[in-house]
Amino acid sequence: MSWKQTFSIILISYSLSLSATTFLPTPLKDRLSSSSGVVRGQYLGMAYKKLPTGRVVTEVTVKVSEVSGIEPHRLVNPKIFKVLYPGGNWNGMTHKVQGSPVFNKDEEVIIIVKKSDFGYILPNLGMSKFSLKGTAGKKELVSSIFSEKDGVGKISLKNFNLLAQDVYGQSLKKIDSDKFIFNPNKLEERPYRSNRSSKRSPASRAEKKSEDDNEIPLWWFIFGFGFLGFVPHLLFKEKSE
């Protein structure tokens, strides 16, 4: 490959990295309906990784306090949640994606997530991340995008919980495997989610399963971590003009 070809490739890559992502003021309810669930928690930190597909991503870690729309068995660790978005630093190179979310140390956040083959992702980049601001009883979700537009980039925690209740069948709740509420009817309305209602076991088998829940072998957790890191393909959507 000649130096001219190499320079052209570098120039094209650089131009693409600077291309702006254009966001549309999509109603928050629509974004919830096309996602897998919502996680509330404290931002702990981030790391960079390269997927088997070759794409560089940022992995954000959140200490979970509440969730909505996500069944407990889908969480590898019910206290620590990891979510991916494209871009990051790898081998001294910065892979920047315009519109990516910005996380601040120890901030309380609410993130809208979607399940992919590599784990959970932020389907709408910065529009999938909200900072929780205000005092107890007057909490408000504020995004860095459309932050002044009610119902899009800004909403009270009370009204957000009403939306979550409408979409997922429950508002944000602390994780409790014995009391976790999940509305199977929502699965039928959203084809990208697996329909568990059609595969229910008889009552006797369900009781036996609940007795065995406390005896999950260690290898299952090891398999779960491996699955999140190596299944090929990452679903990601960018709205651009």
VEXDREN-2710 file (C-alpha; in Angstrom, 1 decimal):
% VEXDREN-2710
k/r/px/py/pz
1/MET/0.0/0.0/0.0
2/SER/1.4/3.4/-1.0
3/TRP/1.8/6.3/1.4
4/LYS/-1.0/8.1/-0.5
5/GLN/-3.4/5.3/0.0
6/THR/-2.5/5.1/3.7
7/PHE/-2.9/8.9/4.1
8/SER/-6.3/8.7/2.4
9/ILE/-7.5/6.0/4.8
10/ILE/-6.3/7.9/7.8
11/LEU/-8.0/11.1/6.5
12/ILE/-11.3/9.3/5.9
13/SER/-11.2/7.7/9.3
14/TYR/-10.5/11.0/10.9
15/SER/-13.4/12.7/9.1
16/LEU/-15.8/10.0/10.1
17/SER/-14.7/10.3/13.7
18/LEU/-15.6/14.0/13.6
19/SER/-19.0/13.5/12.0
20/ALA/-21.8/14.8/14.3
21/THR/-24.6/12.6/15.5
22/THR/-27.9/14.4/15.0
23/PHE/-30.5/13.6/17.7
24/LEU/-34.2/13.9/17.2
25/PRO/-36.4/15.0/20.2
26/THR/-37.9/11.5/20.5
27/PRO/-40.5/11.3/23.4
28/LEU/-39.1/9.5/26.4
29/LYS/-41.9/6.9/26.4
30/ASP/-41.0/5.9/22.8
31/ARG/-37.4/5.3/23.9
32/LEU/-38.4/3.2/26.8
33/SER/-40.7/1.1/24.6
34/SER/-37.9/0.3/22.3
35/SER/-35.5/-0.6/25.1
36/SER/-35.1/-3.5/27.5
37/GLY/-35.3/-1.7/30.8
38/VAL/-34.0/1.0/33.1
39/VAL/-31.2/1.0/35.7
40/ARG/-30.8/3.5/38.5
41/GLY/-27.5/3.7/40.4
42/GLN/-24.2/5.4/41.2
43/TYR/-21.5/5.7/38.5
44/LEU/-18.4/3.9/39.6
45/GLY/-16.1/4.1/36.6
46/MET/-15.3/3.0/33.1
47/ALA/-12.9/0.8/31.1
48/TYR/-12.2/0.3/27.4
49/LYS/-12.3/-3.0/25.5
50/LYS/-12.2/-4.3/22.0
51/LEU/-15.0/-6.6/20.9
52/PRO/-14.3/-9.7/18.7
53/THR/-15.9/-7.7/15.9
54/GLY/-13.0/-5.3/16.1
55/ARG/-15.1/-2.4/17.5
56/VAL/-13.7/-0.4/20.4
57/VAL/-16.3/0.3/23.2
58/THR/-16.5/1.9/26.6
59/GLU/-17.8/-0.2/29.4
60/VAL/-19.4/1.8/32.2
61/THR/-19.9/0.3/35.7
62/VAL/-22.9/1.4/37.8
63/LYS/-23.7/0.4/41.4
64/VAL/-27.3/-0.7/41.2
65/SER/-30.0/0.7/43.5
66/GLU/-33.2/0.1/41.4
67/VAL/-34.3/-1.4/38.1
68/SER/-37.4/-1.6/35.9
69/GLY/-38.1/-3.9/33.1
70/ILE/-35.2/-6.3/33.7
71/GLU/-35.7/-9.6/35.3
72/PRO/-33.3/-10.4/38.1
73/HIS/-32.0/-13.6/36.5
74/ARG/-30.7/-11.5/33.5
75/LEU/-28.3/-9.7/35.8
76/VAL/-25.0/-11.4/36.3
77/ASN/-24.4/-9.4/39.4
78/PRO/-27.6/-7.8/40.9
79/LYS/-25.5/-5.1/42.6
80/ILE/-23.1/-4.1/39.8
81/PHE/-24.3/-3.3/36.3
82/LYS/-22.2/-2.9/33.2
83/VAL/-23.3/-1.2/30.0
84/LEU/-21.5/-0.5/26.7
85/TYR/-21.4/2.3/24.2
86/PRO/-19.2/2.7/21.2
87/GLY/-15.9/4.6/21.3
88/GLY/-13.0/4.8/23.7
89/ASN/-9.2/4.6/23.8
90/TRP/-7.3/1.6/22.5
91/ASN/-3.6/1.2/21.9
92/GLY/-3.0/4.9/22.1
93/MET/-5.8/5.8/19.6
94/THR/-9.0/7.6/20.5
95/HIS/-12.1/6.3/18.9
96/LYS/-14.6/9.1/19.4
97/VAL/-18.3/9.0/18.7
98/GLN/-20.2/12.3/18.8
99/GLY/-23.1/12.3/21.2
100/SER/-21.6/9.8/23.6
101/PRO/-22.7/10.2/27.2
102/VAL/-20.6/11.9/29.8
103/PHE/-20.4/10.4/33.3
104/ASN/-19.1/12.3/36.4
105/LYS/-17.5/10.7/39.4
106/ASP/-19.9/9.2/41.9
107/GLU/-23.0/10.8/40.2
108/GLU/-26.4/9.2/40.6
109/VAL/-27.7/8.2/37.2
110/ILE/-30.6/6.6/35.4
111/ILE/-29.7/4.8/32.2
112/ILE/-32.0/3.3/29.5
113/VAL/-30.5/0.1/28.3
114/LYS/-31.1/-2.6/25.6
115/LYS/-29.9/-6.1/25.5
116/SER/-27.4/-7.1/22.8
117/ASP/-25.3/-10.1/22.0
118/PHE/-22.4/-8.6/24.0
119/GLY/-24.4/-7.5/27.0
120/TYR/-26.4/-4.3/27.6
121/ILE/-25.8/-1.1/25.6
122/LEU/-27.0/2.5/25.6
123/PRO/-29.2/2.4/22.5
124/ASN/-29.4/6.2/22.1
125/LEU/-26.0/7.3/23.4
126/GLY/-26.3/10.5/25.4
127/MET/-30.0/10.4/25.3
128/SER/-30.0/7.1/27.2
129/LYS/-28.2/8.6/30.2
130/PHE/-29.8/10.9/32.8
131/SER/-28.4/12.6/35.8
132/LEU/-30.6/12.7/38.9
133/LYS/-30.8/16.1/40.4
134/GLY/-32.7/17.8/43.1
135/THR/-33.6/16.9/46.7
136/ALA/-35.5/13.9/48.1
137/GLY/-39.1/14.1/47.0
138/LYS/-38.2/16.5/44.2
139/LYS/-35.8/14.5/42.1
140/GLU/-35.6/15.2/38.4
141/LEU/-34.0/13.4/35.5
142/VAL/-31.9/15.6/33.3
143/SER/-30.1/14.6/30.1
144/SER/-27.2/16.5/28.5
145/ILE/-29.2/16.5/25.2
146/PHE/-32.5/18.4/25.1
147/SER/-32.1/19.2/28.8
148/GLU/-34.7/21.9/28.7
149/LYS/-37.3/19.9/26.8
150/ASP/-39.9/18.3/29.1
151/GLY/-40.7/14.7/28.3
152/VAL/-37.5/14.4/26.2
153/GLY/-34.4/15.4/28.0
154/LYS/-36.0/16.4/31.3
155/ILE/-38.7/14.8/33.5
156/SER/-39.5/14.5/37.2
157/LEU/-38.7/11.2/38.9
158/LYS/-42.4/10.8/39.7
159/ASN/-43.5/11.1/36.1
160/PHE/-40.6/8.9/34.9
161/ASN/-41.9/6.1/37.2
162/LEU/-45.3/6.5/35.8
163/LEU/-43.9/6.0/32.3
164/ALA/-41.9/2.9/33.5
165/GLN/-45.0/1.5/35.1
166/ASP/-46.9/1.9/31.8
167/VAL/-44.2/0.5/29.6
168/TYR/-42.6/-2.3/31.7
169/GLY/-45.4/-3.0/34.1
170/GLN/-43.6/-1.6/37.1
171/SER/-41.8/1.6/38.3
172/LEU/-38.2/1.6/39.5
173/LYS/-37.8/-1.0/42.3
174/LYS/-35.1/-2.4/44.4
175/ILE/-34.1/-5.9/43.3
176/ASP/-35.7/-8.6/45.4
177/SER/-36.1/-12.0/43.7
178/ASP/-39.0/-12.9/46.0
179/LYS/-41.0/-9.8/45.3
180/PHE/-39.9/-8.6/41.9
181/ILE/-42.9/-7.8/39.7
182/PHE/-42.8/-8.5/36.0
183/ASN/-45.7/-8.1/33.6
184/PRO/-45.5/-10.9/31.0
185/ASN/-48.1/-9.1/28.8
186/LYS/-45.5/-6.5/27.9
187/LEU/-43.4/-9.3/26.3
188/GLU/-46.1/-10.0/23.8
189/GLU/-46.2/-6.3/22.8
190/ARG/-42.5/-6.1/22.3
191/PRO/-41.2/-8.8/19.9
192/TYR/-37.5/-8.3/20.6
193/ARG/-38.0/-9.6/24.1
194/SER/-38.3/-13.3/24.7
195/ASN/-41.8/-14.5/25.5
196/ARG/-41.5/-16.5/28.7
197/SER/-45.2/-16.7/29.2
198/SER/-45.5/-19.4/26.5
199/LYS/-42.9/-21.6/28.3
200/ARG/-44.2/-21.7/31.9
201/SER/-43.8/-24.8/33.9
202/PRO/-46.6/-26.5/36.0
203/ALA/-46.9/-25.3/39.5
204/SER/-45.1/-28.4/41.0
205/ARG/-42.1/-27.8/38.8
206/ALA/-42.1/-24.1/39.5
207/GLU/-42.0/-24.8/43.2
208/LYS/-39.1/-27.1/42.8
209/LYS/-37.3/-24.5/40.7
210/SER/-37.7/-21.9/43.5
211/GLU/-36.2/-24.4/46.0
212/ASP/-33.2/-24.9/43.7
213/ASP/-32.6/-21.2/43.1
214/ASN/-30.2/-21.0/46.1
215/GLU/-28.1/-23.8/44.7
216/ILE/-26.8/-22.3/41.5
217/PRO/-23.4/-23.8/40.6
218/LEU/-20.3/-21.6/40.3
219/TRP/-19.7/-22.6/36.7
220/TRP/-23.0/-20.9/35.7
221/PHE/-21.6/-17.5/36.8
222/ILE/-18.3/-18.2/35.0
223/PHE/-20.3/-19.0/31.8
224/GLY/-22.4/-15.8/32.2
225/PHE/-19.3/-13.6/32.3
226/GLY/-17.8/-15.4/29.3
227/PHE/-21.0/-15.0/27.4
228/LEU/-21.2/-11.2/27.9
229/GLY/-17.6/-10.8/26.7
230/PHE/-17.4/-13.1/23.6
231/VAL/-20.7/-13.6/21.8
232/PRO/-20.2/-12.0/18.4
233/HIS/-22.2/-8.9/17.4
234/LEU/-23.1/-5.6/19.0
235/LEU/-26.4/-4.0/18.2
236/PHE/-26.1/-0.2/18.0
237/LYS/-28.3/2.5/16.5
238/GLU/-27.3/6.1/15.6
239/LYS/-29.9/8.5/14.3
240/SER/-28.2/10.7/11.7
241/GLU/-29.1/13.0/8.9
END
